[in-house]
Amino acid sequence: MIKVAILGASGYTGLELIRLLANHPHFKIEVITSRGLSGKTLGEVYGLPSPLGDLVFTEPNPEDIAKEVSAVFLCLPSGASSSLAEVFLKRGVKVVDLSADFRFKDESLYKEAYGIDPPPRDLLSKAVYGLTEIYREEITKADLVGNPGCYPTSILLPLIPLFKEGLIEGDLVIADSKSGTSGAGRKADTYYSFCEVNEDFKPYKIASHRHTPEMEEKLAEFAKKQVRVVFTPHLLPLNRGIISTIYVRFRASLEEVHSFLSEFYRDSVFVEVLSLGRIPRLAEVRWTNLCKIALFEDKKRGMDIIVSALDNLVKGASGQAIQNLNLMFGLPENAGLILSPVLV
Protein backbone atom coordinates (compact mmCIF):
# COMPACT_ATOMS: atom_id res chain seq x y z
CA MET A 1 0.00 0.00 0.00
CA ILE A 2 1.11 3.55 -0.78
CA LYS A 3 0.99 5.66 2.37
CA VAL A 4 -0.50 9.15 2.04
CA ALA A 5 -1.08 12.16 4.27
CA ILE A 6 -3.95 14.66 4.26
CA LEU A 7 -2.98 18.09 5.55
CA GLY A 8 -6.03 20.10 6.55
CA ALA A 9 -8.10 16.96 6.97
CA SER A 10 -10.90 18.55 8.99
CA GLY A 11 -12.27 20.68 6.13
CA TYR A 12 -14.82 19.49 3.58
CA THR A 13 -12.25 18.46 0.96
CA GLY A 14 -10.14 16.71 3.60
CA LEU A 15 -13.13 14.79 4.94
CA GLU A 16 -14.15 13.86 1.40
CA LEU A 17 -10.65 12.52 0.78
CA ILE A 18 -10.94 10.40 3.92
CA ARG A 19 -14.28 9.02 2.74
CA LEU A 20 -12.97 8.12 -0.71
CA LEU A 21 -9.58 6.82 0.38
CA ALA A 22 -11.10 4.56 3.05
CA ASN A 23 -11.77 1.95 0.37
CA HIS A 24 -8.96 2.73 -2.06
CA PRO A 25 -7.19 -0.45 -3.20
CA HIS A 26 -3.71 1.13 -3.34
CA PHE A 27 -3.59 4.16 -1.00
CA LYS A 28 -3.57 4.03 2.80
CA ILE A 29 -4.15 7.09 4.96
CA GLU A 30 -1.17 7.27 7.29
CA VAL A 31 -1.30 10.86 8.56
CA ILE A 32 -4.06 13.44 9.00
CA THR A 33 -3.40 16.95 10.27
CA SER A 34 -5.42 19.75 11.79
CA ARG A 35 -4.05 22.50 14.00
CA GLY A 36 -7.38 22.93 15.77
CA LEU A 37 -8.00 19.21 16.37
CA SER A 38 -4.45 18.02 17.07
CA GLY A 39 -4.43 15.08 19.50
CA LYS A 40 -8.01 14.02 18.80
CA THR A 41 -9.09 11.01 16.76
CA LEU A 42 -11.44 10.82 13.78
CA GLY A 43 -13.67 8.69 15.97
CA GLU A 44 -13.86 11.30 18.72
CA VAL A 45 -14.58 14.20 16.40
CA TYR A 46 -16.70 12.63 13.66
CA GLY A 47 -17.81 9.29 15.09
CA LEU A 48 -16.03 7.19 12.46
CA PRO A 49 -15.52 3.54 13.41
CA SER A 50 -12.18 1.75 13.79
CA PRO A 51 -9.73 1.38 12.22
CA LEU A 52 -10.28 4.67 10.38
CA GLY A 53 -11.64 6.30 13.52
CA ASP A 54 -8.36 5.56 15.31
CA LEU A 55 -6.42 7.99 13.12
CA VAL A 56 -5.18 10.90 15.24
CA PHE A 57 -5.04 14.49 14.01
CA THR A 58 -1.50 15.86 14.33
CA GLU A 59 0.24 19.16 13.76
CA PRO A 60 1.34 19.68 10.13
CA ASN A 61 5.09 19.14 10.52
CA PRO A 62 6.30 18.44 6.96
CA GLU A 63 9.74 17.16 7.97
CA ASP A 64 8.24 14.40 10.12
CA ILE A 65 5.39 13.61 7.73
CA ALA A 66 7.78 13.22 4.79
CA LYS A 67 9.45 10.31 6.59
CA GLU A 68 6.15 8.41 6.81
CA VAL A 69 4.43 8.85 3.45
CA SER A 70 4.96 8.79 -0.31
CA ALA A 71 2.32 11.39 -1.19
CA VAL A 72 0.40 14.25 0.39
CA PHE A 73 -2.85 16.03 -0.29
CA LEU A 74 -2.70 19.69 0.75
CA CYS A 75 -6.22 20.85 1.72
CA LEU A 76 -5.08 24.22 3.00
CA PRO A 77 -6.01 27.86 2.40
CA SER A 78 -4.43 29.49 -0.63
CA GLY A 79 -1.04 30.86 0.32
CA ALA A 80 -0.32 28.14 2.88
CA SER A 81 0.66 25.32 0.53
CA SER A 82 3.73 26.47 -1.35
CA SER A 83 6.27 26.35 1.50
CA LEU A 84 5.04 22.93 2.60
CA ALA A 85 5.03 21.59 -0.95
CA GLU A 86 8.67 22.60 -1.36
CA VAL A 87 9.69 20.55 1.69
CA PHE A 88 7.83 17.47 0.51
CA LEU A 89 9.15 17.65 -3.04
CA LYS A 90 12.75 17.89 -1.83
CA ARG A 91 12.20 14.64 0.06
CA GLY A 92 10.70 12.79 -2.88
CA VAL A 93 7.07 13.01 -1.73
CA LYS A 94 4.47 13.60 -4.43
CA VAL A 95 2.08 16.51 -3.85
CA VAL A 96 -1.49 17.22 -4.93
CA ASP A 97 -2.49 20.71 -3.81
CA LEU A 98 -6.20 21.54 -3.52
CA SER A 99 -5.64 25.27 -2.93
CA ALA A 100 -5.08 27.79 -5.73
CA ASP A 101 -1.32 28.06 -5.16
CA PHE A 102 -0.31 26.00 -8.19
CA ARG A 103 -3.20 26.61 -10.59
CA PHE A 104 -1.70 29.59 -12.40
CA LYS A 105 1.28 29.92 -14.72
CA ASP A 106 0.99 33.71 -14.75
CA GLU A 107 2.10 34.88 -11.30
CA SER A 108 0.41 38.28 -11.69
CA LEU A 109 -2.99 36.61 -12.22
CA TYR A 110 -2.61 34.68 -8.97
CA LYS A 111 -1.68 37.80 -7.03
CA GLU A 112 -4.54 39.77 -8.58
CA ALA A 113 -7.11 37.06 -7.84
CA TYR A 114 -6.00 36.09 -4.32
CA GLY A 115 -4.24 39.19 -3.08
CA ILE A 116 -1.13 37.32 -1.93
CA ASP A 117 2.31 36.64 -3.37
CA PRO A 118 2.58 33.58 -5.63
CA PRO A 119 4.84 30.60 -4.92
CA PRO A 120 8.46 30.85 -6.10
CA ARG A 121 8.82 30.71 -9.87
CA ASP A 122 10.98 27.57 -9.86
CA LEU A 123 8.29 25.76 -7.88
CA LEU A 124 5.51 26.97 -10.17
CA SER A 125 7.43 25.69 -13.18
CA LYS A 126 7.22 22.14 -11.78
CA ALA A 127 3.46 22.21 -11.26
CA VAL A 128 0.95 20.65 -13.65
CA TYR A 129 -2.65 21.85 -13.75
CA GLY A 130 -4.76 18.94 -12.55
CA LEU A 131 -7.66 18.96 -14.98
CA THR A 132 -7.15 15.25 -15.47
CA GLU A 133 -8.78 14.55 -18.82
CA ILE A 134 -6.99 17.50 -20.47
CA TYR A 135 -3.53 17.23 -18.90
CA ARG A 136 -3.46 13.45 -18.44
CA GLU A 137 -0.09 12.87 -20.10
CA GLU A 138 1.65 15.64 -18.13
CA ILE A 139 0.13 14.45 -14.85
CA THR A 140 1.56 10.94 -15.27
CA LYS A 141 5.05 12.49 -15.18
CA ALA A 142 4.38 15.07 -12.44
CA ASP A 143 5.47 15.24 -8.83
CA LEU A 144 3.38 18.37 -8.13
CA VAL A 145 -0.20 18.89 -9.30
CA GLY A 146 -2.38 21.95 -8.68
CA ASN A 147 -5.97 20.71 -8.49
CA PRO A 148 -8.42 22.97 -10.37
CA GLY A 149 -11.21 24.93 -8.78
CA CYS A 150 -14.64 23.29 -8.77
CA TYR A 151 -16.32 25.90 -10.99
CA PRO A 152 -13.46 25.85 -13.54
CA THR A 153 -13.65 22.06 -13.74
CA SER A 154 -17.31 22.22 -14.73
CA ILE A 155 -16.70 24.92 -17.34
CA LEU A 156 -13.29 23.96 -18.75
CA LEU A 157 -14.05 20.29 -19.39
CA PRO A 158 -16.58 21.09 -22.14
CA LEU A 159 -14.90 24.26 -23.43
CA ILE A 160 -11.21 23.39 -23.75
CA PRO A 161 -11.63 20.71 -26.45
CA LEU A 162 -13.98 22.99 -28.41
CA PHE A 163 -11.65 26.00 -28.29
CA LYS A 164 -8.66 23.82 -29.15
CA GLU A 165 -10.49 22.47 -32.20
CA GLY A 166 -11.64 25.96 -33.25
CA LEU A 167 -15.30 25.09 -32.82
CA ILE A 168 -16.25 28.19 -30.80
CA GLU A 169 -16.76 31.54 -32.49
CA GLY A 170 -15.28 34.70 -31.03
CA ASP A 171 -13.61 35.22 -27.67
CA LEU A 172 -16.57 35.63 -25.29
CA VAL A 173 -17.99 32.98 -22.96
CA ILE A 174 -20.93 33.60 -20.64
CA ALA A 175 -21.26 31.11 -17.79
CA ASP A 176 -23.75 30.90 -14.94
CA SER A 177 -23.00 28.31 -12.27
CA LYS A 178 -25.06 27.12 -9.33
CA SER A 179 -23.28 25.41 -6.44
CA GLY A 180 -24.14 23.81 -3.14
CA THR A 181 -22.94 25.61 -0.02
CA SER A 182 -20.05 23.19 0.63
CA GLY A 183 -18.26 25.00 -2.22
CA ALA A 184 -17.60 27.87 0.19
CA GLY A 185 -15.68 25.60 2.56
CA ARG A 186 -16.26 24.74 6.18
CA LYS A 187 -16.44 28.00 8.07
CA ALA A 188 -18.61 29.93 10.47
CA ASP A 189 -20.19 32.65 8.36
CA THR A 190 -23.73 33.97 8.72
CA TYR A 191 -24.04 34.25 4.94
CA TYR A 192 -23.82 30.44 4.63
CA SER A 193 -25.80 29.49 7.73
CA PHE A 194 -28.92 27.33 7.40
CA CYS A 195 -31.50 30.07 7.86
CA GLU A 196 -29.70 32.35 5.40
CA VAL A 197 -29.43 29.68 2.70
CA ASN A 198 -32.52 27.49 3.12
CA GLU A 199 -35.48 28.44 0.92
CA ASP A 200 -33.33 31.02 -0.87
CA PHE A 201 -31.27 31.31 -4.07
CA LYS A 202 -28.78 34.08 -4.74
CA PRO A 203 -25.87 35.09 -6.95
CA TYR A 204 -22.65 36.25 -5.34
CA LYS A 205 -19.29 37.80 -6.28
CA ILE A 206 -20.77 39.05 -9.53
CA ALA A 207 -18.02 39.99 -12.02
CA SER A 208 -15.41 39.46 -9.29
CA HIS A 209 -15.09 35.72 -8.57
CA ARG A 210 -11.48 34.60 -8.28
CA HIS A 211 -12.06 31.50 -10.44
CA THR A 212 -12.61 33.73 -13.49
CA PRO A 213 -8.90 34.44 -14.24
CA GLU A 214 -8.13 30.74 -13.74
CA MET A 215 -10.63 29.86 -16.48
CA GLU A 216 -9.45 32.64 -18.79
CA GLU A 217 -5.81 31.60 -18.50
CA LYS A 218 -6.51 27.95 -19.35
CA LEU A 219 -8.88 28.74 -22.22
CA ALA A 220 -6.35 31.17 -23.73
CA GLU A 221 -3.74 28.41 -23.64
CA PHE A 222 -5.82 26.22 -25.95
CA ALA A 223 -7.61 28.90 -27.96
CA LYS A 224 -4.26 30.58 -28.73
CA LYS A 225 -5.88 33.94 -28.04
CA GLN A 226 -7.37 35.88 -25.15
CA VAL A 227 -10.75 34.55 -24.03
CA ARG A 228 -13.14 36.65 -21.94
CA VAL A 229 -15.33 34.83 -19.42
CA VAL A 230 -18.37 36.54 -17.93
CA PHE A 231 -18.94 34.31 -14.92
CA THR A 232 -21.71 34.54 -12.32
CA PRO A 233 -21.86 31.98 -9.49
CA HIS A 234 -25.05 31.30 -7.53
CA LEU A 235 -25.60 29.67 -4.17
CA LEU A 236 -28.00 26.73 -4.09
CA PRO A 237 -29.69 25.62 -0.83
CA LEU A 238 -27.99 22.22 -1.20
CA ASN A 239 -24.96 20.61 0.39
CA ARG A 240 -23.15 19.63 -2.81
CA GLY A 241 -23.24 19.77 -6.59
CA ILE A 242 -22.62 22.24 -9.43
CA ILE A 243 -24.69 22.93 -12.52
CA SER A 244 -23.03 25.24 -15.05
CA THR A 245 -24.89 26.75 -18.00
CA ILE A 246 -22.54 28.13 -20.64
CA TYR A 247 -23.48 30.34 -23.60
CA VAL A 248 -21.34 30.40 -26.75
CA ARG A 249 -21.64 30.23 -30.55
CA PHE A 250 -20.49 27.08 -32.32
CA ARG A 251 -18.69 27.24 -35.67
CA ALA A 252 -20.29 23.97 -36.77
CA SER A 253 -23.69 22.33 -36.47
CA LEU A 254 -24.87 21.06 -33.12
CA GLU A 255 -24.61 17.49 -34.42
CA GLU A 256 -21.01 17.97 -35.56
CA VAL A 257 -19.95 19.56 -32.26
CA HIS A 258 -21.71 16.82 -30.32
CA SER A 259 -19.99 14.13 -32.39
CA PHE A 260 -16.58 15.73 -31.85
CA LEU A 261 -16.98 16.15 -28.08
CA SER A 262 -18.37 12.63 -27.66
CA GLU A 263 -15.37 11.21 -29.51
CA PHE A 264 -12.94 13.40 -27.54
CA TYR A 265 -14.20 11.95 -24.24
CA ARG A 266 -14.93 8.44 -25.54
CA ASP A 267 -12.20 6.85 -23.38
CA SER A 268 -12.66 9.11 -20.34
CA VAL A 269 -14.56 7.10 -17.76
CA PHE A 270 -15.54 10.14 -15.68
CA VAL A 271 -16.82 12.46 -18.42
CA GLU A 272 -20.07 11.63 -20.19
CA VAL A 273 -21.39 13.61 -23.12
CA LEU A 274 -25.12 13.00 -23.06
CA SER A 275 -27.17 12.20 -26.13
CA LEU A 276 -28.79 15.24 -27.75
CA GLY A 277 -31.91 16.32 -25.93
CA ARG A 278 -30.94 14.91 -22.51
CA ILE A 279 -30.53 17.38 -19.66
CA PRO A 280 -28.09 16.57 -16.81
CA ARG A 281 -29.19 16.93 -13.20
CA LEU A 282 -27.34 16.95 -9.92
CA ALA A 283 -28.93 13.72 -8.69
CA GLU A 284 -27.04 11.89 -11.45
CA VAL A 285 -23.60 13.04 -10.31
CA ARG A 286 -23.71 13.68 -6.56
CA TRP A 287 -21.24 11.57 -4.55
CA THR A 288 -19.51 10.52 -7.81
CA ASN A 289 -16.45 11.60 -9.77
CA LEU A 290 -18.59 12.11 -12.88
CA CYS A 291 -19.03 15.20 -15.02
CA LYS A 292 -22.01 15.07 -17.35
CA ILE A 293 -22.17 17.43 -20.33
CA ALA A 294 -25.09 18.27 -22.63
CA LEU A 295 -25.28 20.47 -25.74
CA PHE A 296 -28.22 22.51 -26.99
CA GLU A 297 -28.93 25.21 -29.57
CA ASP A 298 -31.25 28.18 -29.76
CA LYS A 299 -31.66 28.49 -33.53
CA LYS A 300 -33.93 31.53 -33.37
CA ARG A 301 -31.38 33.59 -31.44
CA GLY A 302 -28.24 32.10 -32.94
CA MET A 303 -26.80 30.87 -29.64
CA ASP A 304 -25.56 27.53 -28.37
CA ILE A 305 -25.84 26.30 -24.80
CA ILE A 306 -23.70 23.85 -22.85
CA VAL A 307 -24.86 22.41 -19.54
CA SER A 308 -22.50 20.51 -17.25
CA ALA A 309 -23.09 18.86 -13.88
CA LEU A 310 -20.69 17.53 -11.27
CA ASP A 311 -20.24 17.07 -7.54
CA ASN A 312 -18.11 19.98 -6.33
CA LEU A 313 -16.53 17.94 -3.53
CA VAL A 314 -15.70 14.93 -5.70
CA LYS A 315 -14.95 15.71 -9.37
CA GLY A 316 -14.62 19.37 -8.38
CA ALA A 317 -12.08 18.65 -5.63
CA SER A 318 -11.17 15.46 -3.74
CA GLY A 319 -12.18 12.88 -6.34
CA GLN A 320 -10.21 14.63 -9.06
CA ALA A 321 -7.27 14.90 -6.63
CA ILE A 322 -7.30 11.10 -6.20
CA GLN A 323 -7.73 10.65 -9.95
CA ASN A 324 -4.56 12.72 -10.40
CA LEU A 325 -2.59 10.86 -7.74
CA ASN A 326 -3.62 7.57 -9.34
CA LEU A 327 -1.97 8.72 -12.57
CA MET A 328 1.10 10.06 -10.75
CA PHE A 329 1.72 6.56 -9.37
CA GLY A 330 0.89 4.74 -12.62
CA LEU A 331 -2.33 3.29 -11.21
CA PRO A 332 -5.66 2.88 -13.02
CA GLU A 333 -7.20 6.33 -13.29
CA ASN A 334 -10.49 5.20 -11.74
CA ALA A 335 -8.99 3.31 -8.78
CA GLY A 336 -11.01 3.94 -5.62
CA LEU A 337 -13.42 6.33 -7.31
CA ILE A 338 -17.18 6.13 -7.54
CA LEU A 339 -19.41 6.08 -10.62
CA SER A 340 -22.79 5.29 -9.05
CA PRO A 341 -24.71 8.32 -7.74
CA VAL A 342 -26.89 8.44 -4.63
CA LEU A 343 -30.23 9.10 -6.30
CA VAL A 344 -32.39 9.39 -3.17
Secondary structure, 3 states (H helix, E strand, C coil): CEEEEEECCCCHHHHHHHHHHCCCCCEEEEEEECCCCCCCEHHHHHCCCCCHHHCEEECCCHHHHHCCCCEEEECCCCCCCHHHHHHHHHCCCEEEECCCCCCCCCHHHHHHHHCCCCCCHHHHCCEEECCCCCCHHHHHCCCEEECCCHHHHHHHHHHHHHHHCCCECCCEEEEEEEECHHHHCCCCCHHHCHHHHCCCCEECCCCCCCHHHHHHHHHHHHHCCCCEEEEEEEECCCCCCEEEEEEECECCCHHHHHHHHHHHCCCCCCEEECCCCCCCCHHHCCCCCCEEEEEEEECCCCEEEEEEEECCCHHHHHHHHHHHHHHHCCCCCCCCCCCCCCCC
